[in-house]
């Protein structure tokens, strides 16, 4: 089992920045990758960014060059630095931890990011 606790988020004007954090606990040794998804009102949850155990990163085209995913040295906390925010980035952001060997995904509780125009 993996537990994820998110922090950060809130209200920001367009062009501003926010940082999200996600702390993992439990069976962290088996986590293959950690990342972020988001769900805007009336839309499906979509991939935003992820970082693998080896440190490789991947981003959705819509956030490339604006968002950066990173983690701490202990590999227990993942961050999402969001710059140049746009109103269309408004969504509930969910932290994700994937255990590829077990075929499991774990989710944080979600945090609302609102970008005003």
Steps between C-alpha positions, in 0.01 A plus 500: 500500500605854423358810660520837325451836669475808283559865581505825311259635245258788530403808302741685274475752220585406144875513448569414861662198660409230749673195639334174597657240726419134557654297780495122472518252785455127539641263238698772323775257398266349242396827334598507131401857430320793657320777328203726460164483328227761490127512447322814389125543554305287256812337359681172545809468712811560291872442536714802585852387588694213653846405620626143504706332766801552276432871471356517149223752454203519270254782437171559327543724197271759656740563790842451341728795566275631778480220757787312662472173692772418750558303818710508813814293544319244713255447212208529739369841398416616151443859401325675214623851434245678284604823329326723248167364611202538272126493579478167318733352762216533751427152632525266794853362496561145619828344602560150367736221599535199275615156604571345163600163643164465674291679241373746759441872506456712809347847510522804720189677623520771236559871532323779317698740283306799373653740250310825453520701179 
